[in-house]
Amino acid sequence: MAHGYASDKDAILTRLRRVEGQVRGIARMIEDDTYCIDVLTQVSAATRALEKVALLLLDDHLGHCVRDAARRGGPEADVKLAEASAAIARLVRS
């Protein structure tokens, strides 16, 4: 079964590799005793980059998985809507 993000998989992986590089850079900054505000700035940038990945995944989930389940109706639609609602709540709390 293809997931909702299948069409954006390459873009998502590219973004995640970029975040991975940012996190390695932050670790180097700590190793090099970089000024704390500069480190926090980079942590904030990495956090925003991960949030963009999360929003892209959520958009794909709503546009594919939830939409398809809603068309079919029944208990599966309720489950997919509850999953999406919980995911949104987690993103808002973070």
PEGIJO-V617661 format. One record per pair of residues at least 24 apart in sequence whose ideal C-beta (glycine too) atoms are under 6 Angstrom apart, sorted by the first residue. I is the first residue (numbers start at 1). J is the second residue. Records with the same first field share a line. If there is no record, write none. Layout:
I=J, J
//
This chain:
4=60, 61, 64, 65
5=57, 60
8=60
15=53
19=46, 49, 50
22=46
54=91
58=87
//
